[in-house]
Amino acid sequence: MYNIESETIYGLCVKVRRIEREKLEEVFRSHVLGDNKEATYAFPKDERPVISAYDCDEPADMVVTEVKYSETGYLSIVGYPKNGYSDDITEIEFDDIALGHLEFVADQLKYCLNVK
């Protein structure tokens, strides 16, 4: 049986980040990547998820525009600050995303792809 008392908060956060990333990768591989070695999914403008993440050492609402998977197996999220300009598109580091928000990207991806 799992004993939460033996875990540190940091250890639990690391596990949550890993689970969220695995969920996003699973959805992306199953419904976007398929047999390809690399792929990009661009969210429709009115369906882009907004997540909390750090942008230049400041917490910010970030609009996610794309999820990419490279031939080397690297998954990345691309977006821009909600209160900024859409020209400021940047890669959002996974460790900079607030806990629980990466799952929102996975859920929005499933919604846009009509996955049940």
Backbone atoms as SQL, in Angstrom:
CREATE TABLE atoms (id INTEGER PRIMARY KEY, chain TEXT, resi INTEGER, resn TEXT, atom TEXT, x REAL, y REAL, z REAL);
INSERT INTO atoms VALUES
  (1, 'A', 1, 'MET', 'N', 0.844, -1.184, 0.000),
  (2, 'A', 1, 'MET', 'CA', 0.000, 0.000, 0.000),
  (3, 'A', 1, 'MET', 'C', 0.888, 1.245, 0.000),
  (4, 'A', 2, 'TYR', 'N', 0.417, 2.276, -0.672),
  (5, 'A', 2, 'TYR', 'CA', 1.160, 3.535, -0.805),
  (6, 'A', 2, 'TYR', 'C', 1.049, 4.339, 0.490),
  (7, 'A', 3, 'ASN', 'N', 2.174, 4.842, 0.966),
  (8, 'A', 3, 'ASN', 'CA', 2.197, 5.621, 2.193),
  (9, 'A', 3, 'ASN', 'C', 2.660, 7.037, 1.871),
  (10, 'A', 4, 'ILE', 'N', 1.719, 7.967, 1.826),
  (11, 'A', 4, 'ILE', 'CA', 2.043, 9.356, 1.474),
  (12, 'A', 4, 'ILE', 'C', 2.949, 9.994, 2.525),
  (13, 'A', 5, 'GLU', 'N', 2.897, 9.514, 3.747),
  (14, 'A', 5, 'GLU', 'CA', 3.718, 10.081, 4.812),
  (15, 'A', 5, 'GLU', 'C', 5.213, 9.894, 4.548),
  (16, 'A', 6, 'SER', 'N', 5.581, 8.875, 3.767),
  (17, 'A', 6, 'SER', 'CA', 6.995, 8.616, 3.500),
  (18, 'A', 6, 'SER', 'C', 7.516, 9.435, 2.322),
  (19, 'A', 7, 'GLU', 'N', 6.670, 10.191, 1.672),
  (20, 'A', 7, 'GLU', 'CA', 7.055, 11.001, 0.503),
  (21, 'A', 7, 'GLU', 'C', 7.313, 12.444, 0.906),
  (22, 'A', 8, 'THR', 'N', 8.208, 13.087, 0.176),
  (23, 'A', 8, 'THR', 'CA', 8.394, 14.524, 0.340),
  (24, 'A', 8, 'THR', 'C', 7.490, 15.229, -0.666),
  (25, 'A', 9, 'ILE', 'N', 7.207, 16.489, -0.430),
  (26, 'A', 9, 'ILE', 'CA', 6.407, 17.267, -1.380),
  (27, 'A', 9, 'ILE', 'C', 7.123, 17.318, -2.733),
  (28, 'A', 10, 'TYR', 'N', 8.431, 17.523, -2.706),
  (29, 'A', 10, 'TYR', 'CA', 9.204, 17.557, -3.951),
  (30, 'A', 10, 'TYR', 'C', 9.078, 16.230, -4.708),
  (31, 'A', 11, 'GLY', 'N', 9.196, 15.122, -3.993),
  (32, 'A', 11, 'GLY', 'CA', 9.079, 13.808, -4.620),
  (33, 'A', 11, 'GLY', 'C', 7.720, 13.608, -5.269),
  (34, 'A', 12, 'LEU', 'N', 6.668, 14.056, -4.581),
  (35, 'A', 12, 'LEU', 'CA', 5.321, 13.958, -5.148),
  (36, 'A', 12, 'LEU', 'C', 5.183, 14.832, -6.388),
  (37, 'A', 13, 'CYS', 'N', 5.757, 16.033, -6.360),
  (38, 'A', 13, 'CYS', 'CA', 5.695, 16.931, -7.522),
  (39, 'A', 13, 'CYS', 'C', 6.404, 16.312, -8.728),
  (40, 'A', 14, 'VAL', 'N', 7.542, 15.688, -8.491),
  (41, 'A', 14, 'VAL', 'CA', 8.283, 15.028, -9.576),
  (42, 'A', 14, 'VAL', 'C', 7.425, 13.925, -10.195),
  (43, 'A', 15, 'LYS', 'N', 6.745, 13.154, -9.353),
  (44, 'A', 15, 'LYS', 'CA', 5.878, 12.081, -9.860),
  (45, 'A', 15, 'LYS', 'C', 4.722, 12.646, -10.664),
  (46, 'A', 16, 'VAL', 'N', 4.106, 13.710, -10.173),
  (47, 'A', 16, 'VAL', 'CA', 2.983, 14.325, -10.895),
  (48, 'A', 16, 'VAL', 'C', 3.451, 14.841, -12.256),
  (49, 'A', 17, 'ARG', 'N', 4.592, 15.503, -12.310),
  (50, 'A', 17, 'ARG', 'CA', 5.133, 15.998, -13.586),
  (51, 'A', 17, 'ARG', 'C', 5.369, 14.849, -14.562),
  (52, 'A', 18, 'ARG', 'N', 5.930, 13.753, -14.054),
  (53, 'A', 18, 'ARG', 'CA', 6.193, 12.598, -14.913),
  (54, 'A', 18, 'ARG', 'C', 4.887, 12.012, -15.452),
  (55, 'A', 19, 'ILE', 'N', 3.886, 11.873, -14.603),
  (56, 'A', 19, 'ILE', 'CA', 2.598, 11.317, -15.010),
  (57, 'A', 19, 'ILE', 'C', 1.935, 12.222, -16.053),
  (58, 'A', 20, 'GLU', 'N', 1.957, 13.544, -15.812),
  (59, 'A', 20, 'GLU', 'CA', 1.354, 14.485, -16.760),
  (60, 'A', 20, 'GLU', 'C', 2.040, 14.403, -18.122),
  (61, 'A', 21, 'ARG', 'N', 3.360, 14.346, -18.108),
  (62, 'A', 21, 'ARG', 'CA', 4.115, 14.290, -19.370),
  (63, 'A', 21, 'ARG', 'C', 3.834, 12.987, -20.106),
  (64, 'A', 22, 'GLU', 'N', 3.782, 11.875, -19.368),
  (65, 'A', 22, 'GLU', 'CA', 3.476, 10.584, -19.981),
  (66, 'A', 22, 'GLU', 'C', 2.087, 10.590, -20.611),
  (67, 'A', 23, 'LYS', 'N', 1.123, 11.222, -19.934),
  (68, 'A', 23, 'LYS', 'CA', -0.236, 11.295, -20.467),
  (69, 'A', 23, 'LYS', 'C', -0.254, 12.087, -21.774),
  (70, 'A', 24, 'LEU', 'N', 0.435, 13.234, -21.802),
  (71, 'A', 24, 'LEU', 'CA', 0.491, 14.042, -23.017),
  (72, 'A', 24, 'LEU', 'C', 1.181, 13.268, -24.143),
  (73, 'A', 25, 'GLU', 'N', 2.300, 12.611, -23.824),
  (74, 'A', 25, 'GLU', 'CA', 3.013, 11.835, -24.843),
  (75, 'A', 25, 'GLU', 'C', 2.144, 10.711, -25.387),
  (76, 'A', 26, 'GLU', 'N', 1.400, 10.048, -24.523),
  (77, 'A', 26, 'GLU', 'CA', 0.532, 8.956, -24.951),
  (78, 'A', 26, 'GLU', 'C', -0.545, 9.451, -25.915),
  (79, 'A', 27, 'VAL', 'N', -1.194, 10.548, -25.565),
  (80, 'A', 27, 'VAL', 'CA', -2.227, 11.115, -26.446),
  (81, 'A', 27, 'VAL', 'C', -1.609, 11.534, -27.774),
  (82, 'A', 28, 'PHE', 'N', -0.458, 12.202, -27.720),
  (83, 'A', 28, 'PHE', 'CA', 0.194, 12.696, -28.939),
  (84, 'A', 28, 'PHE', 'C', 0.626, 11.541, -29.834),
  (85, 'A', 29, 'ARG', 'N', 1.283, 10.541, -29.243),
  (86, 'A', 29, 'ARG', 'CA', 1.744, 9.400, -30.041),
  (87, 'A', 29, 'ARG', 'C', 0.577, 8.634, -30.656),
  (88, 'A', 30, 'SER', 'N', -0.482, 8.443, -29.895),
  (89, 'A', 30, 'SER', 'CA', -1.619, 7.651, -30.362),
  (90, 'A', 30, 'SER', 'C', -2.445, 8.349, -31.432),
  (91, 'A', 31, 'HIS', 'N', -2.603, 9.649, -31.315),
  (92, 'A', 31, 'HIS', 'CA', -3.571, 10.338, -32.163),
  (93, 'A', 31, 'HIS', 'C', -2.981, 11.366, -33.125),
  (94, 'A', 32, 'VAL', 'N', -1.707, 11.709, -32.977),
  (95, 'A', 32, 'VAL', 'CA', -1.086, 12.673, -33.884),
  (96, 'A', 32, 'VAL', 'C', 0.114, 12.046, -34.591),
  (97, 'A', 33, 'LEU', 'N', 1.015, 11.469, -33.833),
  (98, 'A', 33, 'LEU', 'CA', 2.266, 10.952, -34.384),
  (99, 'A', 33, 'LEU', 'C', 2.046, 9.735, -35.268),
  (100, 'A', 34, 'GLY', 'N', 1.290, 8.774, -34.785),
  (101, 'A', 34, 'GLY', 'CA', 1.054, 7.553, -35.563),
  (102, 'A', 34, 'GLY', 'C', 2.363, 6.861, -35.901),
  (103, 'A', 35, 'ASP', 'N', 2.561, 6.548, -37.176),
  (104, 'A', 35, 'ASP', 'CA', 3.778, 5.870, -37.631),
  (105, 'A', 35, 'ASP', 'C', 4.883, 6.839, -38.024),
  (106, 'A', 36, 'ASN', 'N', 4.634, 8.123, -37.915),
  (107, 'A', 36, 'ASN', 'CA', 5.643, 9.120, -38.288),
  (108, 'A', 36, 'ASN', 'C', 6.722, 9.223, -37.216),
  (109, 'A', 37, 'LYS', 'N', 7.871, 9.748, -37.587),
  (110, 'A', 37, 'LYS', 'CA', 8.959, 9.945, -36.633),
  (111, 'A', 37, 'LYS', 'C', 8.901, 11.317, -35.992),
  (112, 'A', 38, 'GLU', 'N', 8.222, 12.252, -36.648),
  (113, 'A', 38, 'GLU', 'CA', 8.051, 13.585, -36.068),
  (114, 'A', 38, 'GLU', 'C', 6.725, 14.156, -36.538),
  (115, 'A', 39, 'ALA', 'N', 6.167, 15.043, -35.725),
  (116, 'A', 39, 'ALA', 'CA', 4.884, 15.651, -36.058),
  (117, 'A', 39, 'ALA', 'C', 4.681, 16.898, -35.218),
  (118, 'A', 40, 'THR', 'N', 3.794, 17.756, -35.691),
  (119, 'A', 40, 'THR', 'CA', 3.402, 18.965, -34.970),
  (120, 'A', 40, 'THR', 'C', 1.888, 19.056, -34.996),
  (121, 'A', 41, 'TYR', 'N', 1.298, 19.370, -33.853),
  (122, 'A', 41, 'TYR', 'CA', -0.128, 19.662, -33.813),
  (123, 'A', 41, 'TYR', 'C', -0.286, 21.122, -33.436),
  (124, 'A', 42, 'ALA', 'N', -0.898, 21.893, -34.318),
  (125, 'A', 42, 'ALA', 'CA', -1.169, 23.306, -34.050),
  (126, 'A', 42, 'ALA', 'C', -2.632, 23.428, -33.607),
  (127, 'A', 43, 'PHE', 'N', -2.830, 23.954, -32.409),
  (128, 'A', 43, 'PHE', 'CA', -4.193, 24.141, -31.917),
  (129, 'A', 43, 'PHE', 'C', -4.906, 25.207, -32.739),
  (130, 'A', 44, 'PRO', 'N', -6.192, 24.984, -33.071),
  (131, 'A', 44, 'PRO', 'CA', -6.962, 26.046, -33.723),
  (132, 'A', 44, 'PRO', 'C', -6.972, 27.276, -32.806),
  (133, 'A', 45, 'LYS', 'N', -6.982, 28.451, -33.399),
  (134, 'A', 45, 'LYS', 'CA', -6.851, 29.694, -32.627),
  (135, 'A', 45, 'LYS', 'C', -7.862, 29.802, -31.488),
  (136, 'A', 46, 'ASP', 'N', -9.096, 29.387, -31.715),
  (137, 'A', 46, 'ASP', 'CA', -10.121, 29.522, -30.672),
  (138, 'A', 46, 'ASP', 'C', -10.148, 28.337, -29.705),
  (139, 'A', 47, 'GLU', 'N', -9.237, 27.369, -29.861),
  (140, 'A', 47, 'GLU', 'CA', -9.190, 26.195, -28.997),
  (141, 'A', 47, 'GLU', 'C', -7.856, 26.065, -28.253),
  (142, 'A', 48, 'ARG', 'N', -7.036, 27.097, -28.284),
  (143, 'A', 48, 'ARG', 'CA', -5.712, 27.035, -27.659),
  (144, 'A', 48, 'ARG', 'C', -5.827, 27.048, -26.140),
  (145, 'A', 49, 'PRO', 'N', -5.194, 26.067, -25.481),
  (146, 'A', 49, 'PRO', 'CA', -5.237, 26.073, -24.014),
  (147, 'A', 49, 'PRO', 'C', -4.359, 27.179, -23.444),
  (148, 'A', 50, 'VAL', 'N', -4.755, 27.683, -22.298),
  (149, 'A', 50, 'VAL', 'CA', -3.971, 28.683, -21.572),
  (150, 'A', 50, 'VAL', 'C', -3.512, 28.011, -20.282),
  (151, 'A', 51, 'ILE', 'N', -2.209, 28.032, -20.054),
  (152, 'A', 51, 'ILE', 'CA', -1.633, 27.375, -18.882),
  (153, 'A', 51, 'ILE', 'C', -0.811, 28.378, -18.088),
  (154, 'A', 52, 'SER', 'N', -0.553, 28.030, -16.856),
  (155, 'A', 52, 'SER', 'CA', 0.313, 28.856, -16.021),
  (156, 'A', 52, 'SER', 'C', 1.729, 28.302, -16.122),
  (157, 'A', 53, 'ALA', 'N', 2.667, 29.179, -16.463),
  (158, 'A', 53, 'ALA', 'CA', 4.067, 28.777, -16.594),
  (159, 'A', 53, 'ALA', 'C', 4.951, 29.984, -16.353),
  (160, 'A', 54, 'TYR', 'N', 6.218, 29.716, -16.120),
  (161, 'A', 54, 'TYR', 'CA', 7.168, 30.811, -15.946),
  (162, 'A', 54, 'TYR', 'C', 7.644, 31.293, -17.303),
  (163, 'A', 55, 'ASP', 'N', 7.677, 32.615, -17.462),
  (164, 'A', 55, 'ASP', 'CA', 8.185, 33.270, -18.664),
  (165, 'A', 55, 'ASP', 'C', 9.188, 34.313, -18.183),
  (166, 'A', 56, 'CYS', 'N', 10.447, 34.092, -18.469),
  (167, 'A', 56, 'CYS', 'CA', 11.510, 35.008, -18.005),
  (168, 'A', 56, 'CYS', 'C', 11.462, 35.193, -16.492),
  (169, 'A', 57, 'ASP', 'N', 11.421, 34.106, -15.754),
  (170, 'A', 57, 'ASP', 'CA', 11.434, 34.087, -14.293),
  (171, 'A', 57, 'ASP', 'C', 10.208, 34.710, -13.636),
  (172, 'A', 58, 'GLU', 'N', 9.173, 34.958, -14.394),
  (173, 'A', 58, 'GLU', 'CA', 7.926, 35.503, -13.853),
  (174, 'A', 58, 'GLU', 'C', 6.787, 34.548, -14.199),
  (175, 'A', 59, 'PRO', 'N', 5.897, 34.245, -13.247),
  (176, 'A', 59, 'PRO', 'CA', 4.749, 33.413, -13.606),
  (177, 'A', 59, 'PRO', 'C', 3.844, 34.177, -14.571),
  (178, 'A', 60, 'ALA', 'N', 3.325, 33.472, -15.555),
  (179, 'A', 60, 'ALA', 'CA', 2.482, 34.110, -16.567),
  (180, 'A', 60, 'ALA', 'C', 1.488, 33.107, -17.127),
  (181, 'A', 61, 'ASP', 'N', 0.388, 33.615, -17.646),
  (182, 'A', 61, 'ASP', 'CA', -0.530, 32.792, -18.413),
  (183, 'A', 61, 'ASP', 'C', 0.058, 32.670, -19.810),
  (184, 'A', 62, 'MET', 'N', 0.241, 31.424, -20.261),
  (185, 'A', 62, 'MET', 'CA', 0.837, 31.179, -21.570),
  (186, 'A', 62, 'MET', 'C', -0.202, 30.510, -22.474),
  (187, 'A', 63, 'VAL', 'N', -0.338, 31.016, -23.689),
  (188, 'A', 63, 'VAL', 'CA', -1.234, 30.447, -24.684),
  (189, 'A', 63, 'VAL', 'C', -0.437, 29.396, -25.452),
  (190, 'A', 64, 'VAL', 'N', -0.903, 28.162, -25.431),
  (191, 'A', 64, 'VAL', 'CA', -0.212, 27.073, -26.118),
  (192, 'A', 64, 'VAL', 'C', -0.677, 27.045, -27.572),
  (193, 'A', 65, 'THR', 'N', 0.265, 27.179, -28.493),
  (194, 'A', 65, 'THR', 'CA', -0.073, 27.173, -29.910),
  (195, 'A', 65, 'THR', 'C', 0.178, 25.825, -30.572),
  (196, 'A', 66, 'GLU', 'N', 1.222, 25.110, -30.105),
  (197, 'A', 66, 'GLU', 'CA', 1.590, 23.846, -30.748),
  (198, 'A', 66, 'GLU', 'C', 2.182, 22.862, -29.740),
  (199, 'A', 67, 'VAL', 'N', 2.049, 21.606, -30.091),
  (200, 'A', 67, 'VAL', 'CA', 2.777, 20.536, -29.425),
  (201, 'A', 67, 'VAL', 'C', 3.560, 19.852, -30.537),
  (202, 'A', 68, 'LYS', 'N', 4.854, 19.653, -30.302),
  (203, 'A', 68, 'LYS', 'CA', 5.733, 19.078, -31.330),
  (204, 'A', 68, 'LYS', 'C', 6.428, 17.837, -30.799),
  (205, 'A', 69, 'TYR', 'N', 6.669, 16.911, -31.711),
  (206, 'A', 69, 'TYR', 'CA', 7.440, 15.715, -31.393),
  (207, 'A', 69, 'TYR', 'C', 8.497, 15.581, -32.472),
  (208, 'A', 70, 'SER', 'N', 9.769, 15.599, -32.047),
  (209, 'A', 70, 'SER', 'CA', 10.860, 15.555, -33.022),
  (210, 'A', 70, 'SER', 'C', 11.281, 14.124, -33.313),
  (211, 'A', 71, 'GLU', 'N', 12.040, 13.982, -34.359),
  (212, 'A', 71, 'GLU', 'CA', 12.537, 12.670, -34.775),
  (213, 'A', 71, 'GLU', 'C', 13.397, 12.025, -33.688),
  (214, 'A', 72, 'THR', 'N', 14.015, 12.849, -32.852),
  (215, 'A', 72, 'THR', 'CA', 14.863, 12.335, -31.771),
  (216, 'A', 72, 'THR', 'C', 14.057, 11.922, -30.540),
  (217, 'A', 73, 'GLY', 'N', 12.724, 12.062, -30.596),
  (218, 'A', 73, 'GLY', 'CA', 11.883, 11.675, -29.480),
  (219, 'A', 73, 'GLY', 'C', 11.658, 12.772, -28.464),
  (220, 'A', 74, 'TYR', 'N', 11.931, 14.018, -28.858),
  (221, 'A', 74, 'TYR', 'CA', 11.780, 15.158, -27.951),
  (222, 'A', 74, 'TYR', 'C', 10.400, 15.782, -28.121),
  (223, 'A', 75, 'LEU', 'N', 9.638, 15.818, -27.047),
  (224, 'A', 75, 'LEU', 'CA', 8.317, 16.435, -27.048),
  (225, 'A', 75, 'LEU', 'C', 8.455, 17.858, -26.541),
  (226, 'A', 76, 'SER', 'N', 7.848, 18.816, -27.227),
  (227, 'A', 76, 'SER', 'CA', 7.933, 20.205, -26.779),
  (228, 'A', 76, 'SER', 'C', 6.588, 20.901, -26.933),
  (229, 'A', 77, 'ILE', 'N', 6.428, 21.938, -26.132),
  (230, 'A', 77, 'ILE', 'CA', 5.222, 22.762, -26.158),
  (231, 'A', 77, 'ILE', 'C', 5.654, 24.172, -26.524),
  (232, 'A', 78, 'VAL', 'N', 4.905, 24.784, -27.434),
  (233, 'A', 78, 'VAL', 'CA', 5.244, 26.114, -27.937),
  (234, 'A', 78, 'VAL', 'C', 4.071, 27.046, -27.665),
  (235, 'A', 79, 'GLY', 'N', 4.385, 28.287, -27.255),
  (236, 'A', 79, 'GLY', 'CA', 3.318, 29.236, -26.999),
  (237, 'A', 79, 'GLY', 'C', 3.859, 30.635, -26.782),
  (238, 'A', 80, 'TYR', 'N', 2.976, 31.512, -26.313),
  (239, 'A', 80, 'TYR', 'CA', 3.353, 32.905, -26.071),
  (240, 'A', 80, 'TYR', 'C', 2.575, 33.429, -24.859),
  (241, 'A', 81, 'PRO', 'N', 3.095, 34.464, -24.203),
  (242, 'A', 81, 'PRO', 'CA', 2.387, 35.029, -23.036),
  (243, 'A', 81, 'PRO', 'C', 1.025, 35.588, -23.450),
  (244, 'A', 82, 'LYS', 'N', -0.003, 35.275, -22.670),
  (245, 'A', 82, 'LYS', 'CA', -1.358, 35.739, -22.980),
  (246, 'A', 82, 'LYS', 'C', -1.418, 37.262, -23.032),
  (247, 'A', 83, 'ASN', 'N', -0.673, 37.913, -22.160),
  (248, 'A', 83, 'ASN', 'CA', -0.684, 39.373, -22.133),
  (249, 'A', 83, 'ASN', 'C', 0.415, 39.973, -22.989),
  (250, 'A', 84, 'GLY', 'N', 1.042, 39.152, -23.816),
  (251, 'A', 84, 'GLY', 'CA', 2.115, 39.632, -24.688),
  (252, 'A', 84, 'GLY', 'C', 1.644, 39.679, -26.129),
  (253, 'A', 85, 'TYR', 'N', 2.548, 39.434, -27.010),
  (254, 'A', 85, 'TYR', 'CA', 2.260, 39.462, -28.432),
  (255, 'A', 85, 'TYR', 'C', 2.442, 38.069, -29.009),
  (256, 'A', 86, 'SER', 'N', 1.614, 37.700, -29.971),
  (257, 'A', 86, 'SER', 'CA', 1.714, 36.363, -30.539),
  (258, 'A', 86, 'SER', 'C', 3.014, 36.183, -31.319),
  (259, 'A', 87, 'ASP', 'N', 3.763, 37.267, -31.560),
  (260, 'A', 87, 'ASP', 'CA', 5.069, 37.139, -32.223),
  (261, 'A', 87, 'ASP', 'C', 6.118, 36.620, -31.245),
  (262, 'A', 88, 'ASP', 'N', 5.820, 36.674, -29.939),
  (263, 'A', 88, 'ASP', 'CA', 6.775, 36.259, -28.915),
  (264, 'A', 88, 'ASP', 'C', 6.703, 34.755, -28.659),
  (265, 'A', 89, 'ILE', 'N', 6.508, 33.966, -29.708),
  (266, 'A', 89, 'ILE', 'CA', 6.361, 32.523, -29.558),
  (267, 'A', 89, 'ILE', 'C', 7.675, 31.922, -29.095),
  (268, 'A', 90, 'THR', 'N', 7.574, 31.050, -28.100),
  (269, 'A', 90, 'THR', 'CA', 8.751, 30.439, -27.506),
  (270, 'A', 90, 'THR', 'C', 8.422, 29.022, -27.061),
  (271, 'A', 91, 'GLU', 'N', 9.450, 28.225, -26.878),
  (272, 'A', 91, 'GLU', 'CA', 9.243, 26.899, -26.322),
  (273, 'A', 91, 'GLU', 'C', 9.050, 27.055, -24.817),
  (274, 'A', 92, 'ILE', 'N', 8.060, 26.356, -24.294),
  (275, 'A', 92, 'ILE', 'CA', 7.770, 26.399, -22.865),
  (276, 'A', 92, 'ILE', 'C', 8.392, 25.154, -22.240),
  (277, 'A', 93, 'GLU', 'N', 9.308, 25.357, -21.316),
  (278, 'A', 93, 'GLU', 'CA', 9.986, 24.236, -20.663),
  (279, 'A', 93, 'GLU', 'C', 9.002, 23.501, -19.748),
  (280, 'A', 94, 'PHE', 'N', 9.062, 22.167, -19.756),
  (281, 'A', 94, 'PHE', 'CA', 8.145, 21.380, -18.944),
  (282, 'A', 94, 'PHE', 'C', 8.255, 21.716, -17.456),
  (283, 'A', 95, 'ASP', 'N', 9.459, 21.933, -16.967),
  (284, 'A', 95, 'ASP', 'CA', 9.632, 22.245, -15.545),
  (285, 'A', 95, 'ASP', 'C', 9.090, 23.622, -15.178),
  (286, 'A', 96, 'ASP', 'N', 8.832, 24.466, -16.168),
  (287, 'A', 96, 'ASP', 'CA', 8.291, 25.802, -15.914),
  (288, 'A', 96, 'ASP', 'C', 6.766, 25.819, -15.868),
  (289, 'A', 97, 'ILE', 'N', 6.136, 24.711, -16.221),
  (290, 'A', 97, 'ILE', 'CA', 4.670, 24.635, -16.259),
  (291, 'A', 97, 'ILE', 'C', 4.150, 24.258, -14.876),
  (292, 'A', 98, 'ALA', 'N', 3.122, 24.968, -14.422),
  (293, 'A', 98, 'ALA', 'CA', 2.527, 24.695, -13.104),
  (294, 'A', 98, 'ALA', 'C', 1.947, 23.282, -13.072),
  (295, 'A', 99, 'LEU', 'N', 2.045, 22.661, -11.893),
  (296, 'A', 99, 'LEU', 'CA', 1.488, 21.314, -11.733),
  (297, 'A', 99, 'LEU', 'C', 0.006, 21.301, -12.110),
  (298, 'A', 100, 'GLY', 'N', -0.396, 20.286, -12.854),
  (299, 'A', 100, 'GLY', 'CA', -1.787, 20.138, -13.264),
  (300, 'A', 100, 'GLY', 'C', -2.099, 20.782, -14.598),
  (301, 'A', 101, 'HIS', 'N', -1.271, 21.675, -15.062),
  (302, 'A', 101, 'HIS', 'CA', -1.559, 22.392, -16.302),
  (303, 'A', 101, 'HIS', 'C', -1.139, 21.632, -17.548),
  (304, 'A', 102, 'LEU', 'N', -0.158, 20.758, -17.434),
  (305, 'A', 102, 'LEU', 'CA', 0.242, 19.934, -18.568),
  (306, 'A', 102, 'LEU', 'C', -0.881, 18.951, -18.905),
  (307, 'A', 103, 'GLU', 'N', -1.564, 18.481, -17.877),
  (308, 'A', 103, 'GLU', 'CA', -2.714, 17.601, -18.099),
  (309, 'A', 103, 'GLU', 'C', -3.806, 18.340, -18.873),
  (310, 'A', 104, 'PHE', 'N', -3.951, 19.628, -18.617),
  (311, 'A', 104, 'PHE', 'CA', -4.934, 20.427, -19.343),
  (312, 'A', 104, 'PHE', 'C', -4.603, 20.464, -20.840),
  (313, 'A', 105, 'VAL', 'N', -3.320, 20.543, -21.173),
  (314, 'A', 105, 'VAL', 'CA', -2.904, 20.523, -22.583),
  (315, 'A', 105, 'VAL', 'C', -3.290, 19.185, -23.208),
  (316, 'A', 106, 'ALA', 'N', -3.036, 18.084, -22.489),
  (317, 'A', 106, 'ALA', 'CA', -3.397, 16.750, -22.995),
  (318, 'A', 106, 'ALA', 'C', -4.905, 16.633, -23.192),
  (319, 'A', 107, 'ASP', 'N', -5.671, 17.117, -22.228),
  (320, 'A', 107, 'ASP', 'CA', -7.133, 17.056, -22.335),
  (321, 'A', 107, 'ASP', 'C', -7.647, 17.915, -23.490),
  (322, 'A', 108, 'GLN', 'N', -7.061, 19.079, -23.691),
  (323, 'A', 108, 'GLN', 'CA', -7.475, 19.951, -24.789),
  (324, 'A', 108, 'GLN', 'C', -7.104, 19.332, -26.134),
  (325, 'A', 109, 'LEU', 'N', -5.970, 18.664, -26.197),
  (326, 'A', 109, 'LEU', 'CA', -5.559, 17.965, -27.409),
  (327, 'A', 109, 'LEU', 'C', -6.574, 16.871, -27.744),
  (328, 'A', 110, 'LYS', 'N', -6.967, 16.093, -26.726),
  (329, 'A', 110, 'LYS', 'CA', -7.966, 15.048, -26.950),
  (330, 'A', 110, 'LYS', 'C', -9.287, 15.670, -27.411),
  (331, 'A', 111, 'TYR', 'N', -9.683, 16.788, -26.816),
  (332, 'A', 111, 'TYR', 'CA', -10.924, 17.464, -27.203),
  (333, 'A', 111, 'TYR', 'C', -10.871, 17.913, -28.668),
  (334, 'A', 112, 'CYS', 'N', -9.770, 18.543, -29.063),
  (335, 'A', 112, 'CYS', 'CA', -9.640, 19.047, -30.434),
  (336, 'A', 112, 'CYS', 'C', -9.596, 17.905, -31.456),
  (337, 'A', 113, 'LEU', 'N', -9.099, 16.755, -31.051),
  (338, 'A', 113, 'LEU', 'CA', -8.997, 15.602, -31.951),
  (339, 'A', 113, 'LEU', 'C', -10.221, 14.684, -31.845),
  (340, 'A', 114, 'ASN', 'N', -11.205, 15.082, -31.031),
  (341, 'A', 114, 'ASN', 'CA', -12.416, 14.297, -30.812),
  (342, 'A', 114, 'ASN', 'C', -12.125, 12.900, -30.291),
  (343, 'A', 115, 'VAL', 'N', -11.194, 12.803, -29.349),
  (344, 'A', 115, 'VAL', 'CA', -10.848, 11.520, -28.734),
  (345, 'A', 115, 'VAL', 'C', -11.664, 11.368, -27.469),
  (346, 'A', 116, 'LYS', 'N', -12.231, 10.211, -27.286),
  (347, 'A', 116, 'LYS', 'CA', -13.028, 9.974, -26.072),
  (348, 'A', 116, 'LYS', 'C', -12.203, 9.328, -25.008);
